[in-house]
């Protein structure tokens, strides 16, 4: 498996409670318009897209794009050994 791309780490954020949720699961609200309005998409660092389409690789997003690219190079070089 290889990392193919560095991308912004985006997630749902609840403005009322501070809770967070993944963009890649079900929506974090149950259908009520008021509840839905409490959620917004935010960006928090940099993550990775794998060659199988998965976003993220089991670790927290990197703080900077440079850190994410360095990890991508290290991760991808492991398979070349």
Secondary structure as GFF3:
##gff-version 3
##sequence-region A 1 81
A	DSSP	beta_strand	3	14	.	.	.	ID=ss1
A	DSSP	beta_strand	20	22	.	.	.	ID=ss2
A	DSSP	alpha_helix	33	37	.	.	.	ID=ss3
A	DSSP	beta_strand	39	50	.	.	.	ID=ss4
A	DSSP	alpha_helix	65	78	.	.	.	ID=ss5
###
